[in-house]
Amino acid sequence: MIFTCSRAELDDGANFEARARAARFDLLGPDALTGHTADDQAETVLLALLRGSGATGLSAMRPSITRPLLGLRRSETQQLCAALGLNPVEDPTNTNPRFRRNRVRHELLPLLNAIAERDVVPLLVRSADLLGDDDSLLDGLAAEVNPTDAKALAAAPLPVARRAIRAWLSIDGYPPDAAAVARVLQVATGSRSACEVTGVGRVRRSQQQLWVEPITSTTPHFPSTPSTR
């Protein structure tokens, strides 16, 4: 067996957990298998809830071949390692209360179990699965709406229109926030002439079309309709 150790240097500061996660995946590559379990899934659902996420965030991690343990409990993986004579390495940061996930794991989940008088992890996992199906359906419906067609966007059901806008104006996989999406919808319906979307540009309406132009330029840009997320 070949073992390779790679190291990523990160400065402390804001969004440390997110930056550390991105650095790990950069080192591992897109085909790496992760050890996320059902308990990790439940924690991710609660973290998304604390951020005010919708169905996309609350559906958490989607089952895939790169997450082979997502259907197992953390205790089951520990028992399996013990049975195979494997000694897993424990990340020392997993008990640091500085990180919100650790507080969810060690404080919030035990409290929820006590209040519910049962193990809530299967319930949270089930909710994520159900919301994942809803999320996929809405993504499919949003893909059929041209977000640059103001009339079509204004006529679409609100959840679908929001998703079409988020997909259209996403940058590096990060969609605009809810307030920006609401402003773009107002441009589509004609209740405002234009709006700014941070990191994207100025969205304006002309001849029933929505255009994006750089804030520092008067040259309009007409993005193509994006694929589903």
Secondary structure as the mmCIF struct_conf table of DSSP 4:
data_model
#
loop_
_struct_conf.conf_type_id
_struct_conf.id
_struct_conf.beg_label_comp_id
_struct_conf.beg_label_asym_id
_struct_conf.beg_label_seq_id
_struct_conf.end_label_comp_id
_struct_conf.end_label_asym_id
_struct_conf.end_label_seq_id
BEND BEND1 GLY A 13 GLY A 13
TURN_TY1_P TURN_TY1_P1 ALA A 14 ASN A 15
HELX_RH_AL_P HELX_RH_AL_P1 PHE A 16 LEU A 28
TURN_TY1_P TURN_TY1_P2 PRO A 30 ASP A 31
HELX_RH_AL_P HELX_RH_AL_P2 ALA A 38 LEU A 50
TURN_TY1_P TURN_TY1_P3 ARG A 51 GLY A 52
HELX_RH_AL_P HELX_RH_AL_P3 ALA A 55 LEU A 58
TURN_TY1_P TURN_TY1_P4 SER A 59 SER A 59
BEND BEND2 MET A 61 MET A 61
HELX_LH_PP_P HELX_LH_PP_P1 ARG A 62 PRO A 63
TURN_TY1_P TURN_TY1_P5 ILE A 65 THR A 66
TURN_TY1_P TURN_TY1_P6 PRO A 68 GLY A 71
BEND BEND3 LEU A 72 LEU A 72
HELX_RH_AL_P HELX_RH_AL_P4 ARG A 74 ALA A 83
TURN_TY1_P TURN_TY1_P7 LEU A 84 GLY A 85
HELX_LH_PP_P HELX_LH_PP_P2 PRO A 88 ASP A 91
HELX_RH_3T_P HELX_RH_3T_P1 PRO A 92 THR A 95
TURN_TY1_P TURN_TY1_P8 PRO A 97 ARG A 98
BEND BEND4 PHE A 99 PHE A 99
HELX_RH_AL_P HELX_RH_AL_P5 ARG A 100 ARG A 103
HELX_RH_PI_P HELX_RH_PI_P1 VAL A 104 LEU A 108
HELX_RH_AL_P HELX_RH_AL_P6 LEU A 109 ALA A 116
TURN_TY1_P TURN_TY1_P9 GLU A 117 GLU A 117
BEND BEND5 ARG A 118 ARG A 118
HELX_RH_AL_P HELX_RH_AL_P7 VAL A 121 ALA A 143
TURN_TY1_P TURN_TY1_P10 GLU A 144 GLU A 144
BEND BEND6 VAL A 145 VAL A 145
TURN_TY1_P TURN_TY1_P11 PRO A 147 THR A 148
STRN STRN1 ASP A 149 ASP A 149
HELX_RH_AL_P HELX_RH_AL_P8 ALA A 150 ALA A 155
BEND BEND7 ALA A 156 ALA A 156
HELX_RH_AL_P HELX_RH_AL_P9 LEU A 158 TRP A 168
TURN_TY1_P TURN_TY1_P12 LEU A 169 LEU A 169
STRN STRN2 ILE A 171 ILE A 171
TURN_TY1_P TURN_TY1_P13 ASP A 172 GLY A 173
STRN STRN3 TYR A 174 TYR A 174
HELX_LH_PP_P HELX_LH_PP_P3 PRO A 175 ASP A 177
HELX_RH_AL_P HELX_RH_AL_P10 ALA A 178 THR A 189
TURN_TY1_P TURN_TY1_P14 GLY A 190 GLY A 190
BEND BEND8 SER A 191 SER A 193
STRN STRN4 ALA A 194 VAL A 197
TURN_TY1_P TURN_TY1_P15 THR A 198 VAL A 200
STRN STRN5 GLY A 201 SER A 206
TURN_TY1_P TURN_TY1_P16 GLN A 207 GLN A 208
STRN STRN6 GLN A 209 GLU A 213
TURN_TY1_P TURN_TY1_P17 ILE A 215 THR A 216
STRN STRN7 HIS A 221 HIS A 221
HELX_LH_PP_P HELX_LH_PP_P4 PRO A 223 THR A 228
#
